[in-house]
């Protein structure tokens, strides 16, 4: 008697072979997902630094002008 786990593995391998999915294509899809995640983090970091940079620049300009007076 074949257990559910072995039957599930067999069905998964059959479906993957039938529709052309392989471990390599899944690995590539995971790589694309990680790449998109890295790009999203980079965009958020750049936006945060840009917004914070303008505030910090204004703050330092204010300090510099008060020191000059």
N, C-alpha and C positions, 0 to 999 in steps of 0.2 A: 504494500500500500504506500502510495506516495503522499507525503505530508503536504499541508497547505503551503509551507514555505518553499519547498522544492517546486511545487506546481506554479507558484507565483514567480519564482525565478525563471522557470521554463517559459511561461507566458510573456514575461518581460523581454526575454531574449528573442522570442519569436516575433513579438511586435516590433522590437527595435530593428531586427533584420528585415522584416517585411516592408517597413516604411522608410528604410534607409538611415535610421538613426544609429549612430555608433558612439562608443565612448569618446572618440576623438571629437565628434561634433558637439557632444555635451560638454566636453572640456573646453572647446572653443567658445561655446555659449557662456560658460562660466567666466572665461577670460574677458569676454565682451562686457559682462555684467560688472566685473571688478573694475574694468577700465572706465565704464560710465560712472561708477561710484567714485573713483579717484578724480575724475573730471568735475563731478558735482562738488566734492569737498574742496577742490582747488578754486572753483568759482566762488563758493561761499567764503573761503578764506580771503580771496582777493577783494571781494566786496566789503568784507568786514574791515580789512586793513585800509582800504580806500576811505571808507567812511570815518573810521577812527583816526586815520592819518590827517584828514582835514580838521577834525576837532583838535587834535594834539598840536597841529601846526598853528591853529588860531590861538590856542592856549599859550604856546611858546612865544608867539608874536606879541601877545598881550604882556607877558612877563618881560620880554625884551624892551618893549616901549615904556613900561613902568620903570625899568632900571635906567633907561636913558634920561628920564625926567628928573 
